[in-house]
Amino acid sequence: MITRVSAATVGLLVYVGMLLAGYLAGNPFSTIIQRALCGLAGGLLLGYVAGRLGQVIVHEHFQRMVQADAEADEELPAAPAAGEPNGEDGEKKPEESSGANKEDRKNNREIGSPPAGRSVSTRAAEQAIQEVT
């Protein structure tokens, strides 16, 4: 999307610039139009390349941010899950009976917690990458 927008914008800017330059130079109408159309084609190509380059740079930076976030999540110690001793006084946390599904209890995860090794922001980032690509 950004490549098409940048290509169209740059192409039209070059086209208008060529029209004005040709008119101000006093060139004949056919010469102005021919040169402006050549400028439009060149501007489209230049804008497409610039837009694609920007898109690749942003995508790579976003991928690095997601990877760094995932690595940071792996380094954090896991919090005690519901029903496990919390470590200090040996008491167990009360389990939430309403809304808990079998998979959460099977994996000893608290309700609403992200899957092991992934934070909520990592999942949101991965969804955003899927939407972009």
C-alpha positions, 0 to 999 in steps of 0.5 A, a space after each residue: 500500500 505504501 509503495 503505491 501511495 509513494 509512487 503516485 505522489 512522487 509521480 504526480 509531483 514530478 509531472 506537475 513540476 515538468 509541466 510548470 518548468 516546460 510552460 515557464 521555459 516557453 516550450 511548445 505544448 507537445 514537447 511539454 506533455 512528452 517530457 512531463 509524461 516521461 517525468 511521470 513514469 520516472 517519478 512513479 518508478 522512483 516513488 515505488 523504489 523509495 516506498 518499497 525500501 521504506 516498507 522493508 526497513 520498517 518491517 525489519 525493524 519491527 521484526 527485531 523489536 518482536 524478537 527482542 521482546 520474545 527474548 526478554 520474555 524468556 529471560 524473565 522468571 515465571 511467576 508461581 501459577 494458581 494453586 502452587 506455593 508462592 515460595 515465601 510462606 508456603 501457602 497456596 493461592 486460591 484457585 479460580 473456579 469460574 471461567 477456568 478451562 481445562 487447558 489453563 489448569 493443565 498447564 498451571 497457568 493463571 486465567 488470562 495469562 499469555 502462553 509460556 514464553 510470550 507476552 501479550 505485546 509479542 502476540 499483538 506484534 505478531 498479529 500486526 505483522 500478519 496484517 501487514 504482510 
